[in-house]
């Protein structure tokens, strides 16, 4: 997709400020290239800015952010695992299942 070249530039770790963009781990970058998993960068940035921050459930020094988003007119829960120091997204997922403090969303 057209998003891949833009994300490749972010993956190198050159972006230090959330407002300027995001860096991605290799796995998260792969998911940005999958049409069924892709989330717009602005949506990820908004989740980090305005979502509820909680410690990483797996115990790393990163922060998991939880919020909701809409795709094709349907609401989903969104989680984003983010490291503020490196401005890097390590994981993101949207689904209707319960995530963090968010209840499941009925279909």
MARNUBA-758876 format. One record per atom (N, C-alpha, C): x, y, z. Coordinates in steps of 0.1 Angstrom, whole numbers, padded with zeros to 4 digits, always signed. Layout:
N
XYZ
...
This chain:
107
+0008-0012+0000
+0000+0000+0000
+0009+0012+0000
+0003+0024-0002
+0010+0036-0002
+0016+0040+0012
+0011+0034+0022
+0015+0037+0036
+0029+0031+0038
+0033+0020+0032
+0046+0014+0034
+0058+0023+0033
+0060+0030+0022
+0072+0039+0021
+0073+0049+0032
+0062+0054+0036
+0062+0064+0047
+0066+0058+0060
+0061+0046+0063
+0064+0039+0075
+0079+0035+0075
+0084+0031+0064
+0098+0027+0063
+0107+0038+0068
+0104+0050+0064
+0112+0062+0069
+0111+0063+0084
+0099+0060+0090
+0097+0061+0104
+0105+0050+0112
+0106+0039+0105
+0112+0027+0112
+0126+0029+0116
+0133+0038+0109
+0148+0040+0112
+0150+0047+0125
+0140+0052+0132
+0142+0058+0145
+0147+0072+0144
+0145+0079+0133
+0149+0093+0132
+0139+0103+0138
+0127+0099+0140
+0117+0108+0145
+0117+0108+0160
+0120+0119+0166
+0121+0119+0181
+0109+0125+0188
+0100+0132+0180
+0088+0139+0186
+0075+0133+0181
+0066+0129+0190
+0053+0124+0187
+0046+0132+0177
+0047+0145+0178
+0039+0154+0168
+0045+0153+0154
+0057+0149+0153
+0063+0148+0139
+0061+0134+0133
+0057+0124+0140
+0054+0111+0135
+0058+0100+0145
+0059+0088+0140
+0062+0077+0149
+0073+0068+0143
+0081+0061+0151
+0089+0050+0147
+0082+0038+0150
+0085+0027+0143
+0078+0014+0145
+0089+0003+0147
+0085-0007+0156
+0093-0019+0156
+0091-0026+0143
+0100-0036+0140
+0098-0043+0127
+0084-0050+0126
+0080-0056+0137
+0067-0063+0137
+0055-0053+0135
+0056-0042+0142
+0045-0032+0141
+0045-0027+0127
+0057-0025+0121
+0058-0020+0107
+0052-0029+0097
+0054-0042+0099
+0048-0052+0091
+0033-0051+0091
+0027-0049+0103
+0013-0049+0105
+0007-0036+0098
+0015-0025+0097
+0011-0013+0090
+0009-0016+0076
+0015-0026+0070
+0014-0029+0056
+0003-0039+0053
-0004-0044+0063
-0015-0053+0062
-0028-0045+0062
-0036-0046+0051
-0048-0037+0050
-0058-0041+0062
-0058-0053+0066
-0068-0057+0077
-0063-0053+0091
-0050-0049+0092
-0045-0045+0106
-0041-0031+0107
-0039-0024+0095
-0034-0011+0095
-0043-0001+0102
-0036+0008+0109
-0043+0019+0116
-0036+0032+0112
-0044+0042+0108
-0037+0055+0104
-0028+0060+0115
-0017+0066+0111
-0007+0071+0120
-0013+0082+0130
-0022+0090+0124
-0028+0101+0132
-0037+0094+0143
-0043+0083+0140
-0051+0076+0150
-0043+0070+0161
-0031+0065+0158
-0022+0060+0168
-0016+0071+0176
-0013+0083+0170
-0009+0094+0178
-0019+0099+0187
-0032+0100+0183
-0043+0104+0192
-0045+0094+0203
-0043+0081+0200
-0045+0071+0211
-0034+0074+0222
-0022+0077+0218
-0011+0079+0227
-0013+0092+0234
-0018+0102+0228
-0021+0115+0234
-0032+0115+0244
-0043+0109+0240
-0056+0110+0247
-0061+0097+0253
-0055+0085+0250
-0060+0073+0255
-0056+0071+0270
-0061+0061+0276
-0058+0058+0290
-0045+0050+0290
-0035+0056+0297
-0022+0050+0298
-0021+0040+0310
-0016+0028+0307
-0014+0018+0317
-0001+0011+0315
+0005+0005+0326
+0018-0002+0324
+0016-0013+0314
+0027-0016+0307
+0027-0028+0298
+0023-0040+0306
+0013-0047+0301
+0009-0060+0308
+0020-0070+0309
+0030-0069+0300
+0041-0079+0300
+0053-0074+0308
+0052-0062+0314
+0062-0058+0323
+0074-0050+0318
+0073-0046+0305
+0084-0038+0299
+0083-0024+0304
+0093-0016+0300
+0092-0002+0304
+0084+0007+0295
+0077+0001+0286
+0068+0008+0277
+0054+0010+0283
+0046+0018+0277
+0032+0021+0282
+0022+0016+0272
+0011+0010+0277
+0000+0005+0268
-0011+0016+0269
-0015+0021+0258
-0026+0031+0257
-0038+0024+0252
-0050+0027+0258
-0063+0021+0254
-0073+0032+0251
-0080+0031+0240
-0090+0040+0236
-0099+0033+0226
-0109+0040+0220
-0117+0034+0210
-0114+0042+0197
-0118+0035+0186
-0116+0041+0172
-0128+0036+0164
-0129+0043+0153
-0140+0039+0143
-0133+0035+0130
-0137+0024+0124
-0132+0020+0111
-0144+0016+0103
-0146+0022+0091
-0158+0018+0083
-0171+0019+0090
-0172+0030+0099
-0184+0032+0106
-0187+0024+0118
-0177+0015+0121
-0179+0006+0133
-0169+0009+0144
-0173+0008+0156
-0164+0011+0167
-0156-0001+0171
-0143+0001+0175
-0134-0009+0179
-0126-0004+0191
-0122-0013+0200
-0112-0009+0210
-0098-0009+0203
-0090-0001+0208
-0076+0001+0202
-0066+0001+0214
-0056-0008+0212
-0045-0007+0222
-0032-0004+0214
-0023+0004+0220
-0011+0008+0214
+0000+0007+0225
+0011-0001+0222
+0022-0002+0231
+0033+0007+0226
+0037+0017+0234
+0045+0028+0230
+0056+0031+0240
+0068+0034+0234
+0079+0038+0243
+0082+0053+0240
+0079+0061+0250
+0081+0076+0248
+0095+0080+0246
+0105+0073+0252
+0119+0077+0250
+0124+0076+0236
+0120+0065+0229
+0124+0063+0215
+0113+0067+0205
+0101+0071+0210
+0090+0075+0202
+0086+0063+0192
+0086+0051+0198
+0084+0039+0190
+0071+0031+0194
+0064+0027+0184
+0052+0018+0186
+0057+0004+0184
+0055-0004+0195
+0059-0018+0194
+0048-0028+0191
+0035-0023+0193
+0024-0032+0191
+0012-0023+0190
+0002-0027+0181
-0011-0021+0181
-0021-0031+0176
-0033-0030+0181
-0043-0039+0177
-0057-0032+0179
-0066-0034+0170
-0080-0030+0172
-0088-0042+0171
-0098-0043+0180
-0108-0054+0180
-0120-0051+0188
-0130-0059+0188
-0141-0057+0196
-0141-0064+0210
-0130-0072+0212
-0129-0078+0225
-0125-0068+0236
-0127-0072+0248
-0122-0064+0259
-0107-0062+0259
-0102-0050+0261
-0088-0047+0261
-0085-0037+0273
-0076-0041+0281
-0072-0032+0292
-0084-0029+0301
-0087-0016+0302
-0099-0012+0310
-0112-0011+0301
-0111-0014+0288
-0122-0012+0279
-0130-0025+0278
-0144-0024+0280
-0152-0036+0279
-0153-0040+0264
-0157-0053+0262
-0160-0057+0248
-0171-0049+0242
-0170-0048+0229
-0180-0040+0221
-0189-0050+0214
-0202-0050+0216
-0211-0059+0210
-0211-0057+0194
-0212-0068+0187
-0213-0067+0172
-0226-0062+0168
